[in-house]
Amino acid sequence: MDIVFLANVTIHNVGFGYSGLRIVRLPSRLTKRRLGLDEDTLVEFEQKVDNS
């Protein structure tokens, strides 16, 4: 479920397609930790998605 949450947040933040949600909460520290992400890695991931 964490990966789906991350996908929805990323799609919403980069404005690519429609995540199905009007308001998206930022990933919690626990969610980022479970996915092995920190804030810098999350930003880098979103930039890569946006540039694809």
C-alpha positions in Angstrom: 0.0 0.0 0.0 2.9 2.4 0.7 4.0 2.3 -3.0 0.4 3.2 -4.1 0.4 6.1 -1.7 3.8 7.2 -3.0 2.6 7.0 -6.6 -0.5 9.0 -5.8 1.5 11.7 -4.1 4.1 11.8 -6.9 1.4 12.0 -9.7 -0.3 14.8 -7.8 2.9 16.8 -7.1 4.2 16.7 -10.7 0.8 17.2 -12.3 1.0 14.1 -14.4 -2.4 12.5 -15.1 -4.9 12.2 -12.4 -4.3 10.4 -9.1 -8.0 10.4 -8.2 -7.5 12.6 -5.2 -8.2 16.3 -4.8 -6.0 16.7 -1.7 -3.0 14.6 -1.1 -1.2 14.4 2.2 2.6 14.3 2.3 4.2 11.0 3.1 4.7 10.5 6.8 8.2 9.8 8.2 7.1 6.2 8.9 6.0 5.7 5.2 9.2 7.2 3.9 11.2 5.0 6.3 9.4 1.9 5.2 10.2 2.8 1.6 13.8 3.7 2.4 13.4 7.3 1.4 14.5 10.5 3.0 13.3 14.0 1.9 16.2 14.5 -0.6 15.6 11.1 -2.2 11.8 11.8 -2.4 12.5 15.1 -4.2 15.0 13.4 -6.5 12.4 10.7 -7.3 9.7 13.3 -8.1 12.2 15.2 -10.4 13.0 12.0 -12.3 9.3 11.2 -12.7 8.6 14.7 -13.9 11.5 14.6 -16.4 10.4 11.2 -17.9 
